[in-house]
């Protein structure tokens, strides 16, 4: 029996691609800011955390605006050559856009901007692949920061633990991570629960250049 032409598979999860529209919108927004703000900075960042970055943007939202996006898109927005630049000298800023960076438009004076960027540093949990800023060691004995029901989880992460009268106990000294080495997935999970031990990742922004 021939198949009915009405029997067609329809993918319900199909969504419309908006990549080009989003890029064009970003370019337009950047170019609009060239007339709205007095200064443009190129900034770089390390260990980006969205929540921390939102806090920083919130502090400066009345006088400034940040842009993150594909480096090539940001370069196009400013202009990659003399002929393409939207304002004189912007192609020089375009050349600085590489690695982890973004655009910062503001009406604040230079001294205040540098002060904000230099002073903003937030503490956050270390994540997998981060470089440990210090060695974290746990000594043999009871681990009061862990509840009894976490014993199976800790054992799964490679820690030599056992339950002793309902208390999680470390049966031997254990090094969670070592300074200068990358944090393993297991170590990052453990560190969430021993934040007071001091292994943290510092998030900061650093100004590369200002173009008035």
N, CA, C and O of each residue as an XYZ file, in Angstrom:
848
protein
N       0.844     -1.195      0.000
C       0.000      0.000      0.000
C       0.883      1.251      0.000
O       1.779      1.358      0.837
N       0.658      2.190     -0.906
C       1.517      3.391     -0.970
C       1.354      4.259      0.266
O       0.277      4.337      0.857
N       2.477      4.924      0.651
C       2.447      5.814      1.816
C       1.669      7.092      1.512
O       1.748      7.640      0.413
N       0.932      7.543      2.490
C       0.168      8.772      2.333
C       1.113      9.971      2.377
O       2.029     10.023      3.197
N       0.882     10.913      1.502
C       1.711     12.109      1.472
C       1.467     12.996      2.690
O       2.240     13.909      2.978
N       0.369     12.705      3.402
C       0.060     13.496      4.585
C       0.890     13.068      5.796
O       1.031     13.823      6.758
N       1.433     11.860      5.741
C       2.233     11.349      6.863
C       3.644     11.908      6.792
O       4.518     11.341      6.136
N       3.854     13.007      7.462
C       5.162     13.654      7.477
C       5.631     13.841      8.912
O       4.838     14.165      9.796
N       6.923     13.637      9.136
C       7.503     13.851     10.451
C       7.729     15.338     10.679
O       8.322     16.022      9.844
N       7.261     15.820     11.793
C       7.424     17.220     12.139
C       8.236     17.322     13.427
O       7.847     16.753     14.447
N       9.348     18.032     13.393
C      10.197     18.215     14.575
C       9.646     19.374     15.405
O       9.713     20.534     14.999
N       9.107     19.039     16.560
C       8.499     20.057     17.404
C       9.518     20.967     18.065
O       9.192     22.085     18.465
N      10.768     20.487     18.183
C      11.806     21.261     18.851
C      12.508     22.246     17.924
O      13.428     22.950     18.339
N      12.072     22.293     16.672
C      12.721     23.158     15.704
C      12.514     24.625     16.068
O      11.388     25.045     16.337
N      13.582     25.397     16.078
C      13.500     26.823     16.390
C      14.135     27.630     15.277
O      15.001     27.150     14.545
N      13.689     28.848     15.170
C      14.217     29.726     14.137
C      15.569     30.283     14.558
O      15.728     30.780     15.673
N      16.535     30.195     13.662
C      17.855     30.711     13.966
C      17.841     32.238     13.930
O      17.343     32.849     12.985
N      18.402     32.841     14.987
C      18.416     34.294     15.076
C      19.838     34.844     15.183
O      20.047     35.984     15.597
N      20.818     34.008     14.798
C      22.206     34.422     14.937
C      22.520     35.703     14.205
O      23.147     36.599     14.772
N      22.095     35.816     12.942
C      22.395     36.991     12.140
C      21.697     38.217     12.702
O      22.290     39.294     12.766
N      20.436     38.064     13.113
C      19.679     39.188     13.664
C      20.328     39.699     14.951
O      20.420     40.908     15.168
N      20.772     38.783     15.795
C      21.404     39.172     17.059
C      22.712     39.915     16.806
O      23.011     40.897     17.484
N      23.486     39.452     15.839
C      24.748     40.113     15.516
C      24.506     41.515     14.978
O      25.211     42.455     15.344
N      23.507     41.656     14.105
C      23.187     42.972     13.544
C      22.698     43.913     14.631
O      23.013     45.103     14.617
N      21.918     43.375     15.585
C      21.411     44.173     16.694
C      22.557     44.652     17.589
O      22.557     45.788     18.061
N      23.546     43.754     17.818
C      24.698     44.117     18.639
C      25.506     45.215     17.971
O      25.927     46.167     18.628
N      25.721     45.090     16.677
C      26.478     46.102     15.931
C      25.781     47.453     16.016
O      26.426     48.474     16.254
N      24.461     47.461     15.821
C      23.697     48.713     15.882
C      23.765     49.340     17.278
O      23.936     50.552     17.407
N      23.629     48.509     18.327
C      23.650     49.021     19.699
C      25.005     49.639     20.031
O      25.075     50.687     20.674
N      26.083     48.985     19.589
C      27.427     49.515     19.828
C      27.597     50.859     19.130
O      28.120     51.805     19.719
N      27.162     50.944     17.896
C      27.327     52.181     17.134
C      26.471     53.311     17.705
O      26.872     54.474     17.649
N      25.315     52.990     18.246
C      24.477     54.011     18.877
C      25.178     54.618     20.096
O      25.051     55.808     20.380
N      25.922     53.762     20.807
C      26.610     54.220     22.017
C      27.776     55.146     21.707
O      28.220     55.895     22.576
N      28.271     55.103     20.491
C      29.397     55.963     20.119
C      29.024     57.440     20.211
O      29.885     58.289     20.444
N      27.741     57.743     20.029
C      27.275     59.123     20.127
C      26.697     59.438     21.504
O      26.585     60.602     21.890
N      26.334     58.389     22.238
C      25.676     58.584     23.532
C      26.663     58.769     24.681
O      26.367     59.463     25.654
N      27.853     58.137     24.562
C      28.827     58.187     25.656
C      30.101     58.905     25.221
O      30.439     58.957     24.038
N      30.782     59.446     26.197
C      31.967     60.255     25.903
C      33.246     59.443     25.755
O      34.187     59.883     25.096
N      33.285     58.263     26.362
C      34.526     57.467     26.339
C      34.245     55.998     26.081
O      33.184     55.478     26.425
N      35.210     55.349     25.473
C      35.144     53.909     25.207
C      36.389     53.247     25.764
O      37.507     53.706     25.533
N      36.185     52.157     26.506
C      37.288     51.365     27.030
C      37.193     49.945     26.474
O      36.100     49.420     26.264
N      38.337     49.344     26.245
C      38.395     47.915     25.965
C      38.821     47.256     27.262
O      39.862     47.617     27.811
N      38.048     46.295     27.775
C      38.403     45.648     29.031
C      38.590     44.150     28.833
O      37.977     43.537     27.959
N      39.440     43.588     29.656
C      39.659     42.142     29.639
C      39.188     41.569     30.961
O      39.004     42.306     31.929
N      38.992     40.271     31.009
C      38.512     39.657     32.244
C      39.057     38.251     32.406
O      39.447     37.598     31.438
N      39.073     37.803     33.645
C      39.497     36.450     33.982
C      38.441     35.800     34.858
O      37.805     36.466     35.675
N      38.260     34.507     34.689
C      37.340     33.743     35.537
C      35.949     34.382     35.588
O      35.400     34.612     36.666
N      35.403     34.658     34.434
C      34.116     35.335     34.353
C      33.016     34.543     35.046
O      32.889     33.336     34.845
N      32.227     35.225     35.858
C      31.036     34.672     36.497
C      29.885     35.613     36.175
O      29.953     36.804     36.476
N      28.842     35.092     35.572
C      27.738     35.936     35.139
C      27.121     36.732     36.277
O      26.829     37.917     36.119
N      26.918     36.089     37.427
C      26.280     36.779     38.548
C      27.147     37.936     39.044
O      26.637     39.005     39.376
N      28.456     37.713     39.090
C      29.365     38.767     39.548
C      29.419     39.916     38.540
O      29.471     41.087     38.916
N      29.406     39.563     37.268
C      29.461     40.582     36.229
C      28.195     41.435     36.257
O      28.252     42.647     36.045
N      27.054     40.800     36.517
C      25.793     41.540     36.613
C      25.840     42.533     37.767
O      25.317     43.642     37.658
N      26.465     42.136     38.869
C      26.593     43.042     40.009
C      27.427     44.267     39.628
O      27.110     45.393     40.014
N      28.484     44.032     38.874
C      29.360     45.131     38.454
C      28.619     46.073     37.509
O      28.722     47.293     37.635
N      27.870     45.502     36.557
C      27.097     46.317     35.625
C      26.039     47.133     36.353
O      25.773     48.283     36.003
N      25.437     46.520     37.372
C      24.401     47.203     38.137
C      24.953     48.446     38.834
O      24.272     49.467     38.939
N      26.188     48.346     39.304
C      26.828     49.472     39.993
C      27.026     50.667     39.064
O      27.001     51.815     39.506
N      27.225     50.388     37.770
C      27.584     51.453     36.833
C      26.507     51.735     35.784
O      26.756     52.456     34.817
N      25.318     51.173     35.971
C      24.312     51.239     34.910
C      23.814     52.648     34.617
O      23.355     52.914     33.506
N      23.892     53.558     35.587
C      23.375     54.902     35.364
C      24.289     55.754     34.492
O      23.853     56.758     33.929
N      25.553     55.358     34.377
C      26.508     56.186     33.629
C      27.241     55.428     32.534
O      27.997     56.021     31.765
N      27.018     54.097     32.458
C      27.858     53.297     31.564
C      27.074     52.149     30.945
O      25.944     51.853     31.335
N      27.708     51.517     29.971
C      27.114     50.331     29.350
C      28.216     49.379     28.886
O      29.230     49.800     28.330
N      27.992     48.092     29.129
C      28.943     47.048     28.743
C      28.426     46.284     27.532
O      27.220     46.162     27.315
N      29.376     45.772     26.748
C      29.030     44.899     25.634
C      29.979     43.701     25.606
O      31.199     43.862     25.588
N      29.405     42.509     25.602
C      30.151     41.276     25.383
C      29.573     40.601     24.144
O      28.364     40.640     23.914
N      30.429     39.992     23.359
C      29.960     39.317     22.154
C      31.133     38.734     21.408
O      32.264     38.755     21.896
N      30.870     38.219     20.239
C      31.950     37.684     19.429
C      32.951     38.779     19.090
O      32.561     39.890     18.731
N      34.225     38.473     19.200
C      35.246     39.486     18.936
C      35.138     40.074     17.531
O      35.312     41.278     17.343
N      34.853     39.230     16.554
C      34.751     39.709     15.170
C      33.572     40.666     15.010
O      33.649     41.645     14.267
N      32.476     40.368     15.721
C      31.300     41.237     15.636
C      31.608     42.597     16.251
O      31.234     43.629     15.695
N      32.287     42.602     17.391
C      32.652     43.858     18.041
C      33.621     44.663     17.179
O      33.549     45.891     17.134
N      34.524     43.966     16.498
C      35.468     44.648     15.617
C      34.742     45.304     14.444
O      35.064     46.424     14.047
N      33.766     44.596     13.902
C      32.980     45.149     12.796
C      32.198     46.369     13.254
O      32.084     47.354     12.524
N      31.655     46.297     14.476
C      30.867     47.408     15.005
C      31.696     48.689     15.095
O      31.193     49.778     14.816
N      32.953     48.561     15.481
C      33.829     49.726     15.598
C      34.467     50.100     14.262
O      34.700     51.275     13.980
N      34.745     49.088     13.447
C      35.434     49.306     12.186
C      36.840     48.749     12.266
O      37.608     49.122     13.152
N      37.181     47.864     11.353
C      38.468     47.182     11.409
C      39.576     47.948     10.671
O      40.759     47.679     10.879
N      39.196     48.891      9.820
C      40.185     49.668      9.063
C      39.817     51.156      9.102
O      38.762     51.534      9.612
N      40.707     51.990      8.555
C      40.427     53.430      8.477
C      39.127     53.699      7.730
O      38.337     54.558      8.122
N      38.919     52.959      6.655
C      37.743     53.188      5.814
C      36.458     52.726      6.494
O      35.385     53.269      6.233
N      36.568     51.722      7.366
C      35.376     51.145      7.980
C      35.047     51.743      9.347
O      33.917     51.607      9.815
N      36.009     52.402      9.995
C      35.795     52.874     11.359
C      34.659     53.893     11.424
O      34.491     54.728     10.534
N      33.887     53.796     12.505
C      32.726     54.659     12.679
C      33.108     56.053     13.167
O      32.385     57.021     12.928
N      34.230     56.149     13.841
C      34.782     57.428     14.259
C      36.292     57.349     14.146
O      36.868     56.261     14.143
N      36.918     58.484     14.054
C      38.366     58.518     13.858
C      39.108     57.813     14.991
O      38.887     58.100     16.168
N      39.982     56.896     14.623
C      40.814     56.191     15.591
C      40.217     54.910     16.133
O      40.901     54.183     16.854
N      38.953     54.600     15.812
C      38.316     53.408     16.386
C      38.905     52.104     15.858
O      38.799     51.074     16.523
N      39.515     52.125     14.692
C      40.113     50.894     14.186
C      41.279     50.452     15.078
O      41.630     49.272     15.117
N      41.874     51.416     15.797
C      42.944     51.055     16.736
C      42.386     50.281     17.923
O      43.029     49.364     18.435
N      41.184     50.657     18.357
C      40.523     49.917     19.432
C      40.130     48.530     18.949
O      40.213     47.555     19.696
N      39.708     48.451     17.714
C      39.319     47.164     17.125
C      40.479     46.171     17.153
O      40.277     44.972     17.346
N      41.687     46.679     16.960
C      42.866     45.802     16.953
C      43.151     45.215     18.331
O      43.828     44.193     18.443
N      42.639     45.856     19.378
C      42.870     45.383     20.748
C      41.877     44.315     21.178
O      42.029     43.718     22.244
N      40.870     44.072     20.365
C      39.836     43.109     20.736
C      40.308     41.703     20.387
O      40.248     41.283     19.232
N      40.770     40.996     21.384
C      41.196     39.608     21.202
C      41.164     38.918     22.560
O      41.280     39.574     23.596
N      41.012     37.624     22.557
C      40.922     36.887     23.816
C      39.601     37.183     24.515
O      38.583     37.418     23.864
N      39.627     37.167     25.838
C      38.428     37.421     26.629
C      38.337     38.914     26.940
O      39.017     39.409     27.839
N      37.507     39.616     26.202
C      37.390     41.049     26.401
C      36.024     41.546     25.967
O      35.204     40.781     25.459
N      35.785     42.839     26.171
C      34.517     43.438     25.797
C      34.657     44.941     25.687
O      35.754     45.481     25.830
N      33.540     45.625     25.430
C      33.522     47.071     25.297
C      32.827     47.698     26.496
O      31.853     47.155     27.016
N      33.331     48.836     26.926
C      32.759     49.557     28.054
C      32.606     51.021     27.672
O      33.598     51.737     27.537
N      31.369     51.468     27.499
C      31.067     52.861     27.193
C      30.680     53.569     28.483
O      29.960     53.010     29.311
N      31.153     54.790     28.655
C      30.854     55.498     29.902
C      30.996     57.007     29.743
O      31.655     57.506     28.831
N      30.351     57.706     30.666
C      30.504     59.156     30.772
C      31.296     59.535     32.018
O      31.448     60.716     32.329
N      31.794     58.541     32.719
C      32.571     58.794     33.931
C      33.968     59.295     33.577
O      34.484     58.955     32.513
N      34.588     60.089     34.437
C      35.977     60.518     34.198
C      36.922     59.329     34.298
O      36.612     58.332     34.951
N      38.070     59.437     33.650
C      39.031     58.341     33.578
C      39.464     57.859     34.958
O      39.567     56.653     35.186
N      39.718     58.783     35.878
C      40.185     58.404     37.211
C      39.171     57.524     37.942
O      39.540     56.574     38.633
N      37.899     57.853     37.781
C      36.858     57.072     38.453
C      36.689     55.701     37.824
O      36.455     54.715     38.523
N      36.807     55.638     36.503
C      36.694     54.351     35.804
C      37.805     53.406     36.237
O      37.551     52.245     36.558
N      39.033     53.905     36.244
C      40.167     53.072     36.642
C      40.010     52.600     38.084
O      40.348     51.461     38.407
N      39.506     53.459     38.933
C      39.288     53.107     40.337
C      38.258     51.976     40.451
O      38.463     51.033     41.215
N      37.164     52.062     39.707
C      36.123     51.039     39.747
C      36.650     49.687     39.279
O      36.388     48.663     39.911
N      37.384     49.682     38.186
C      37.895     48.431     37.629
C      38.958     47.800     38.522
O      39.000     46.580     38.680
N      39.803     48.625     39.095
C      40.895     48.110     39.916
C      40.400     47.579     41.254
O      40.977     46.644     41.810
N      39.337     48.175     41.765
C      38.855     47.781     43.088
C      37.858     46.634     43.048
O      37.644     45.966     44.059
N      37.244     46.398     41.891
C      36.222     45.353     41.848
C      36.860     43.969     41.764
O      37.480     43.616     40.760
N      36.703     43.221     42.797
C      37.241     41.859     42.865
C      36.327     41.051     43.761
O      36.170     41.372     44.939
N      35.723     40.008     43.220
C      34.762     39.218     43.975
C      35.275     37.808     44.184
O      36.005     37.264     43.355
N      34.881     37.226     45.303
C      35.280     35.866     45.633
C      34.220     34.893     45.144
O      33.024     35.136     45.308
N      34.649     33.809     44.553
C      33.713     32.787     44.083
C      34.360     31.420     44.234
O      35.567     31.320     44.455
N      33.563     30.373     44.116
C      34.080     29.017     44.232
C      34.968     28.668     43.041
O      34.716     29.092     41.913
N      36.000     27.896     43.312
C      36.853     27.407     42.233
C      36.084     26.381     41.414
O      35.296     25.606     41.955
N      36.311     26.382     40.137
C      35.627     25.442     39.253
C      36.634     24.538     38.560
O      37.841     24.779     38.592
N      36.113     23.501     37.937
C      36.970     22.547     37.247
C      37.853     23.248     36.225
O      37.367     24.034     35.412
N      39.146     22.964     36.267
C      40.089     23.563     35.331
C      40.740     24.833     35.829
O      41.754     25.262     35.278
N      40.170     25.456     36.879
C      40.794     26.655     37.443
C      42.128     26.292     38.085
O      42.317     25.169     38.553
N      43.040     27.241     38.104
C      44.331     27.013     38.756
C      44.170     27.305     40.246
O      43.731     28.391     40.624
N      44.521     26.346     41.084
C      44.378     26.499     42.535
C      45.277     27.618     43.034
O      46.462     27.664     42.706
N      44.709     28.523     43.833
C      45.483     29.644     44.369
C      46.214     29.264     45.648
O      47.076     30.009     46.115
N      45.881     28.121     46.212
C      46.586     27.628     47.393
C      46.324     26.139     47.549
O      45.404     25.592     46.941
N      47.136     25.493     48.365
C      46.962     24.072     48.636
C      45.948     23.897     49.765
O      46.045     24.546     50.807
N      44.988     23.027     49.548
C      43.961     22.758     50.566
C      44.111     21.314     51.024
O      43.988     20.380     50.232
N      44.376     21.150     52.300
C      44.562     19.817     52.876
C      43.574     19.605     54.028
O      43.309     20.521     54.808
N      43.051     18.423     54.121
C      42.166     18.049     55.224
C      42.889     17.020     56.084
O      43.435     16.040     55.577
N      42.884     17.255     57.376
C      43.587     16.368     58.299
C      42.702     15.197     58.731
O      41.476     15.298     58.780
N      43.352     14.113     59.034
C      42.652     12.919     59.512
C      41.807     13.260     60.741
O      42.245     13.986     61.633
N      40.591     12.720     60.763
C      39.707     12.965     61.901
C      38.317     13.360     61.438
O      38.016     13.281     60.247
N      37.450     13.793     62.382
C      36.077     14.151     62.040
C      36.002     15.372     61.128
O      36.784     16.313     61.264
N      35.050     15.341     60.197
C      34.823     16.455     59.276
C      33.465     17.064     59.623
O      32.435     16.648     59.091
N      33.473     18.029     60.496
C      32.233     18.582     61.022
C      31.457     19.393     59.989
O      30.257     19.616     60.155
N      32.129     19.840     58.919
C      31.430     20.634     57.920
C      30.565     19.782     56.997
O      29.803     20.312     56.188
N      30.686     18.456     57.119
C      29.891     17.560     56.290
C      28.875     16.804     57.140
O      29.199     16.332     58.230
N      27.645     16.690     56.640
C      26.617     15.928     57.340
C      26.782     14.440     57.043
O      27.438     14.060     56.072
N      26.189     13.614     57.878
C      26.384     12.157     57.756
C      25.910     11.611     56.416
O      26.483     10.652     55.900
N      24.850     12.222     55.841
C      24.321     11.702     54.579
C      25.211     12.037     53.372
O      24.931     11.596     52.257
N      26.280     12.814     53.590
C      27.192     13.150     52.501
C      28.355     12.180     52.392
O      29.181     12.297     51.486
N      28.423     11.226     53.308
C      29.542     10.273     53.304
C      29.665      9.511     51.980
O      30.778      9.392     51.468
N      28.573      8.987     51.400
C      28.702      8.302     50.103
C      29.201      9.234     48.993
O      29.987      8.827     48.138
N      28.737     10.483     49.017
C      29.166     11.457     48.004
C      30.666     11.723     48.101
O      31.366     11.752     47.089
N      31.151     11.916     49.328
C      32.577     12.200     49.525
C      33.437     11.011     49.120
O      34.503     11.175     48.526
N      32.965      9.819     49.447
C      33.715      8.616     49.076
C      33.793      8.489     47.562
O      34.809      8.058     47.017
N      32.720      8.866     46.891
C      32.690      8.813     45.430
C      33.680      9.798     44.808
O      34.164      9.578     43.698
N      33.980     10.886     45.527
C      34.947     11.870     45.026
C      36.387     11.470     45.311
O      37.321     12.187     44.951
N      36.564     10.318     45.961
C      37.913      9.811     46.210
C      38.437     10.059     47.605
O      39.591      9.739     47.891
N      37.613     10.626     48.492
C      38.084     10.897     49.845
C      37.991      9.636     50.712
O      36.975      8.941     50.675
N      39.035      9.331     51.489
C      39.022      8.148     52.368
C      38.210      8.436     53.637
O      38.772      8.815     54.664
N      36.906      8.256     53.559
C      36.034      8.603     54.682
C      35.222      7.385     55.143
O      35.108      6.376     54.448
N      34.669      7.533     56.341
C      33.770      6.535     56.898
C      32.858      7.229     57.905
O      33.118      8.361     58.313
N      31.792      6.544     58.302
C      30.896      7.072     59.327
C      31.282      6.485     60.676
O      31.397      5.269     60.833
N      31.477      7.356     61.630
C      31.813      6.919     62.978
C      30.784      7.522     63.936
O      30.867      8.696     64.299
N      29.815      6.699     64.338
C      28.724      7.149     65.206
C      27.986      8.351     64.622
O      27.673      9.320     65.315
N      27.723      8.250     63.333
C      26.963      9.290     62.654
C      27.759     10.503     62.235
O      27.192     11.459     61.705
N      29.065     10.486     62.461
C      29.919     11.610     62.086
C      30.854     11.190     60.955
O      31.490     10.138     61.027
N      30.936     12.019     59.908
C      31.856     11.728     58.798
C      33.282     11.887     59.296
O      33.644     12.920     59.860
N      34.094     10.849     59.080
C      35.464     10.852     59.584
C      36.438     10.560     58.455
O      36.220      9.655     57.650
N      37.511     11.333     58.403
C      38.568     11.119     57.424
C      39.590     10.175     58.036
O      40.155     10.463     59.092
N      39.827      9.053     57.376
C      40.697      8.035     57.969
C      42.171      8.292     57.683
O      43.037      7.614     58.237
N      42.465      9.270     56.819
C      43.857      9.646     56.519
C      43.882     11.068     55.983
O      42.886     11.559     55.451
N      45.024     11.723     56.126
C      45.149     13.083     55.578
C      44.825     13.059     54.085
O      45.154     12.104     53.383
N      44.176     14.120     53.614
C      43.757     14.144     52.208
C      43.994     15.535     51.621
O      43.580     16.541     52.197
N      44.667     15.581     50.466
C      44.909     16.838     49.764
C      43.836     17.023     48.706
O      43.736     16.236     47.765
N      43.038     18.064     48.864
C      41.955     18.340     47.921
C      42.518     18.900     46.616
O      42.140     18.461     45.530
N      43.430     19.880     46.732
C      44.056     20.459     45.559
C      45.404     21.052     45.943
O      45.680     21.298     47.117
N      46.227     21.274     44.945
C      47.585     21.779     45.174
C      47.781     23.092     44.446
O      47.393     23.231     43.286
N      48.380     24.046     45.119
C      48.607     25.367     44.539
C      49.356     25.269     43.208
O      50.351     24.555     43.087
N      48.855     26.001     42.220
C      49.491     26.029     40.911
C      49.007     24.963     39.958
O      49.314     25.018     38.767
N      48.251     23.985     40.455
C      47.735     22.922     39.601
C      46.255     23.137     39.318
O      45.560     23.803     40.085
N      45.776     22.570     38.213
C      44.373     22.711     37.856
C      43.479     21.949     38.831
O      43.819     20.855     39.280
N      42.343     22.539     39.146
C      41.379     21.913     40.045
C      40.622     20.823     39.296
O      40.068     21.076     38.226
N      40.593     19.629     39.845
C      39.909     18.503     39.219
C      38.408     18.619     39.445
O      37.976     19.361     40.327
N      37.595     17.891     38.656
C      36.140     17.913     38.872
C      35.771     17.485     40.288
O      34.874     18.064     40.901
N      36.465     16.465     40.811
C      36.172     15.986     42.163
C      36.504     17.056     43.203
O      35.739     17.286     44.140
N      37.653     17.706     43.023
C      38.071     18.738     43.969
C      37.110     19.921     43.966
O      36.801     20.477     45.020
N      36.633     20.308     42.772
C      35.727     21.452     42.693
C      34.433     21.163     43.430
O      33.851     22.071     44.025
N      33.969     19.921     43.406
C      32.732     19.559     44.118
C      32.951     19.602     45.622
O      32.080     20.039     46.374
N      34.116     19.148     46.053
C      34.415     19.147     47.495
C      34.580     20.569     48.021
O      34.129     20.892     49.119
N      35.236     21.420     47.222
C      35.541     22.779     47.672
C      34.297     23.619     47.910
O      34.321     24.562     48.702
N      33.215     23.281     47.229
C      31.968     24.013     47.451
C      31.546     23.924     48.910
O      30.964     24.859     49.458
N      31.850     22.775     49.538
C      31.415     22.539     50.913
C      32.456     22.953     51.949
O      32.165     22.975     53.145
N      33.660     23.281     51.500
C      34.690     23.719     52.448
C      35.220     25.085     52.038
O      36.425     25.335     52.079
N      34.314     25.958     51.647
C      34.666     27.299     51.195
C      35.524     28.031     52.210
O      36.383     28.828     51.833
N      35.306     27.778     53.475
C      36.061     28.470     54.512
C      37.535     28.087     54.503
O      38.350     28.734     55.160
N      37.881     27.039     53.761
C      39.288     26.647     53.687
C      40.102     27.632     52.841
O      41.331     27.648     52.915
N      39.421     28.444     52.046
C      40.122     29.540     51.397
C      40.476     29.389     49.944
O      41.054     30.315     49.375
N      40.162     28.271     49.297
C      40.469     28.193     47.872
C      39.367     28.912     47.112
O      38.224     28.455     47.093
N      39.695     30.010     46.500
C      38.700     30.801     45.794
C      39.271     31.257     44.463
O      40.481     31.230     44.239
N      38.376     31.674     43.593
C      38.791     32.244     42.325
C      38.428     33.721     42.355
O      37.293     34.070     42.680
N      39.361     34.582     42.026
C      39.111     36.013     42.030
C      38.696     36.468     40.639
O      39.362     36.187     39.643
N      37.595     37.165     40.603
C      37.076     37.701     39.350
C      37.408     39.183     39.281
O      37.100     39.921     40.216
N      38.014     39.626     38.221
C      38.313     41.042     38.096
C      38.325     41.453     36.628
O      38.465     40.626     35.727
N      38.176     42.727     36.425
C      38.230     43.314     35.102
C      39.428     44.238     35.057
O      39.742     44.899     36.047
N      40.091     44.290     33.933
C      41.244     45.189     33.835
C      41.152     46.012     32.552
O      40.915     45.471     31.472
N      41.339     47.297     32.679
C      41.251     48.185     31.536
C      42.496     48.047     30.664
O      43.620     48.031     31.166
N      42.283     47.948     29.360
C      43.397     47.844     28.434
C      43.718     49.211     27.824
O      44.882     49.608     27.767
N      42.715     49.911     27.382
C      42.984     51.205     26.740
C      41.716     52.051     26.734
O      40.607     51.521     26.673
N      41.885     53.344     26.797
C      40.754     54.270     26.709
C      40.862     55.083     25.435
O      41.941     55.544     25.062
N      39.726     55.252     24.774
C      39.689     56.081     23.586
C      38.649     57.165     23.800
O      37.456     56.862     23.775
N      39.043     58.411     24.010
C      38.090     59.495     24.236
C      37.309     59.847     22.977
O      36.464     60.743     23.004
